[in-house]
Amino acid sequence: MTTNQLILQIKKKKSFLCIGLDVDLNKIPQYLLKQEDPIFSFNKAIIDATNHLCVAYKPNTAFYEAYGLKGWKSLEKTIHYLNENYPEIFTIADAKRGDIGNTSSMYAKAFFDDLAFDSVTVAPYMGKDSVEPFLDFENKHTILLALTSNQGAFDFQTKTVDGKELYKQVLETSKTWKNAKNLMYVVGATKAEYLADIRKIVPDSFLLVPGVGAQGGNLQDVCKYGLNKDVGLLINSSRGIIYASNKEDFSQAATVKASEIQKEMEQLLSK
């Protein structure tokens, strides 16, 4: 999917919502556990119920890898179901990969060629040669961890090195890499006050913003500092939507929660 296609979907749906598919078998409705593939059954129901309200889905691969081969098969079925039935949806493999060049090339092939995701999250700590293999793929997007929403973000990301915070150096340096046009960035919603400075460095890039809802991030604050002329934001909500109910009405409850966020987004876009 190209960036322009994503922008068109945002304008059409009046939404920049991304729904995280972080499936925990301990939290899904218990009746689904009797099915052959409870993870896929859960995802399919969520997707069918909410696809008209969001522009992206983001499975966190850890929630699938934890269940071994069965979990990986569930992930494969989920992404294929999305690509076949809702090709207009932007898909994100939240895998946080990043290793030396040859290894990164294989990670990129796994997520872009085999599974056919539109994007993958990547850790930048190992630098240029660990990220550029992902950037080589045409019409695929690499979402670089820039400033995350967890407490440990302050251990390194905001430390000042040579007079400048490390996360700003990551942003500035990444712009010099080959095919940097394919970069997006992760910026946690709980760091909304940092968005003004981030937008000075990457004014036109898309930002994937987790942490709205269960983690305490505020949508209005994120939009105040983060919106650009093309919206430029993908706001992720996971637990607050997919676990709105653990009963048989879980997909309807997810629709309600997603609709609430979409309506708030529509109002913010109309201002």
C-alpha positions in Angstrom: 0.0 0.0 0.0 1.3 3.4 -0.9 1.2 6.4 1.5 -1.3 8.1 -0.8 -3.6 5.1 -0.7 -3.5 5.2 3.1 -4.3 8.9 3.1 -7.3 8.3 0.9 -8.7 5.7 3.3 -8.3 8.1 6.2 -10.2 10.8 4.3 -12.9 8.3 3.2 -13.5 6.8 6.6 -12.8 10.0 8.6 -10.7 7.8 10.8 -7.0 7.3 11.6 -7.7 4.5 14.0 -5.4 1.4 14.1 -6.7 -1.6 16.1 -4.1 -3.8 17.8 -4.8 -7.5 17.5 -2.9 -8.6 20.6 -4.7 -11.9 21.3 -4.4 -13.5 24.7 -6.2 -16.8 25.1 -6.8 -16.0 28.8 -8.8 -12.9 27.8 -10.9 -13.9 24.9 -14.4 -15.4 25.3 -14.0 -18.9 26.7 -16.5 -20.5 24.2 -14.0 -19.7 21.4 -11.4 -22.1 22.9 -13.5 -25.0 21.7 -12.9 -23.9 18.1 -10.1 -25.3 15.9 -8.3 -21.9 15.8 -9.6 -19.7 18.6 -7.1 -16.9 17.8 -8.1 -16.6 14.2 -11.8 -16.9 15.1 -11.4 -14.1 17.5 -9.5 -11.9 15.0 -12.0 -12.6 12.2 -14.9 -11.5 14.3 -13.1 -8.3 15.4 -12.1 -7.5 11.9 -15.5 -8.1 10.4 -17.1 -5.9 13.1 -14.7 -3.0 13.0 -13.1 -2.7 9.6 -15.4 0.2 8.5 -14.2 2.2 11.5 -10.4 1.9 11.2 -7.7 2.2 8.6 -5.2 -0.2 10.0 -4.7 -3.4 12.1 -1.6 -4.2 14.1 -1.0 -7.7 15.3 1.8 -7.8 17.9 3.7 -10.9 16.8 4.7 -11.8 20.4 1.1 -12.7 21.1 1.3 -15.3 18.3 4.9 -16.5 18.7 4.0 -17.3 22.3 1.8 -20.2 21.1 4.4 -21.7 18.8 3.6 -23.0 15.3 -0.1 -22.8 16.0 0.1 -19.1 16.9 2.2 -18.4 13.8 -0.4 -20.2 11.6 -3.1 -18.0 13.3 -1.1 -14.9 12.4 -0.7 -16.1 8.8 -4.4 -16.8 8.5 -5.2 -13.4 9.9 -3.1 -11.4 7.5 -4.3 -13.4 4.5 -7.9 -12.9 5.6 -7.3 -9.1 5.8 -5.5 -8.9 2.4 -8.1 -11.0 0.6 -11.2 -9.4 2.1 -10.2 -5.9 3.2 -7.3 -5.0 0.9 -7.8 -1.3 1.6 -6.7 -1.8 5.2 -3.1 -0.9 6.1 -1.5 -3.8 8.0 1.3 -3.5 10.5 3.5 -6.4 11.8 4.4 -5.1 15.3 7.6 -7.2 15.5 10.2 -4.7 16.6 12.9 -6.4 14.6 16.4 -5.0 13.9 19.6 -6.9 13.5 22.7 -7.0 11.2 22.1 -6.6 7.5 21.7 -10.2 6.4 19.4 -11.0 9.3 17.3 -7.9 8.7 17.0 -8.9 5.1 15.5 -12.2 6.1 13.1 -10.5 8.6 12.0 -8.2 5.9 11.3 -11.0 3.5 9.4 -12.9 6.2 7.0 -10.0 6.9 6.8 -8.3 3.4 7.1 -11.2 1.0 5.8 -14.3 2.8 3.2 -12.7 5.1 2.5 -9.7 2.8 2.2 -7.1 5.6 2.3 -3.5 4.5 4.7 -2.5 7.3 6.8 -3.7 10.1 8.1 -2.0 13.3 11.8 -1.9 13.6 14.2 -1.1 16.4 17.0 1.4 15.4 19.6 0.7 18.0 21.9 -1.2 15.6 21.8 1.7 13.1 21.7 2.1 9.4 22.7 -1.3 8.1 20.0 -2.9 10.3 17.2 -0.8 8.9 18.0 -0.2 5.3 17.2 -3.8 4.3 13.6 -3.2 5.3 13.5 0.1 3.3 14.5 -1.6 0.1 11.0 -3.0 -0.4 8.8 -0.9 -2.7 5.5 0.3 -1.3 6.3 -1.2 2.0 6.8 0.8 5.2 9.3 0.6 8.0 8.0 2.0 11.3 11.0 3.0 13.4 10.8 3.1 17.2 11.5 6.8 18.0 9.9 7.6 21.3 8.0 4.9 23.1 5.2 5.1 25.7 6.8 2.7 28.3 8.4 3.9 31.6 11.8 2.6 30.4 11.8 5.1 27.5 13.5 7.5 29.8 16.5 5.1 30.3 17.9 6.0 26.9 15.6 7.7 24.5 15.4 11.1 26.2 19.0 11.2 27.4 21.0 14.1 26.1 24.1 13.2 24.0 26.2 16.0 22.6 23.6 18.5 23.6 20.6 16.8 21.9 18.1 14.1 23.1 18.9 10.7 21.7 15.4 10.2 20.1 15.9 13.4 18.1 19.3 12.1 16.8 17.6 8.9 15.8 14.9 10.9 13.8 17.5 13.2 12.2 19.9 10.4 11.3 17.2 8.1 9.9 16.3 10.8 7.3 19.7 10.3 5.7 19.2 6.6 5.1 18.5 5.1 1.7 14.8 5.1 0.8 14.0 7.1 4.0 10.7 8.0 2.3 9.5 4.6 3.4 9.9 5.4 7.0 7.2 6.0 9.6 7.8 6.4 13.3 6.5 5.1 16.6 5.8 7.9 19.1 3.9 6.9 22.3 0.7 8.8 23.1 1.9 9.3 26.7 4.7 11.5 25.2 2.3 13.9 23.4 4.1 17.0 24.6 7.2 15.8 22.7 5.2 15.8 19.4 5.8 19.4 18.6 9.5 18.9 18.5 9.2 15.7 16.6 7.1 17.4 13.9 9.8 19.9 13.4 12.2 17.1 12.4 9.7 14.9 10.5 6.8 17.2 9.5 5.5 15.0 6.7 6.0 11.5 8.1 3.3 9.2 9.5 3.5 8.5 13.2 2.2 5.4 14.7 0.9 6.4 18.2 0.2 3.6 20.7 -0.9 4.2 24.3 -4.3 5.9 23.7 -6.9 4.4 26.1 -5.6 1.7 28.4 -2.2 3.2 28.7 -3.5 6.7 29.5 -2.7 8.6 26.3 -5.0 11.5 25.3 -6.3 11.6 21.7 -6.9 15.4 21.7 -3.4 16.1 23.0 -1.8 13.9 20.4 -3.8 15.5 17.6 -3.0 19.0 18.9 0.7 18.5 18.4 0.9 15.7 15.9 -1.6 16.3 13.0 -0.2 17.5 9.7 -1.7 18.4 6.4 -2.3 14.7 5.5 -3.3 13.8 9.1 -0.1 11.9 9.4 -1.2 9.9 12.4 -2.2 6.3 13.1 -3.6 6.0 16.6 -3.5 2.5 18.0 -5.9 1.1 20.5 -5.7 -2.6 21.4 -7.1 -3.7 24.8 -9.7 -1.0 25.0 -11.4 -2.2 21.9 -10.8 -5.9 21.5 -11.4 -6.7 25.1 -14.4 -4.5 25.6 -16.3 -7.6 26.5 -15.2 -11.2 27.2 -18.6 -12.6 26.5 -20.4 -13.7 23.3 -21.1 -10.0 22.4 -17.4 -9.2 22.2 -17.4 -8.2 18.6 -20.4 -5.9 19.1 -18.7 -4.3 22.1 -15.6 -3.8 20.1 -17.7 -2.0 17.4 -19.1 0.3 20.0 -15.6 1.2 21.4 -14.1 1.7 17.9 -17.1 3.8 16.9 -16.6 6.1 19.9 -12.9 6.7 18.9 -13.8 7.1 15.2 -16.4 9.7 16.0 -14.0 11.7 18.2 -11.5 11.5 15.3 -14.1 12.8 12.8 -14.8 15.7 15.1 -11.1 16.5 15.4 -10.6 16.4 11.6 -13.5 18.7 11.0 -12.0 21.5 13.1 
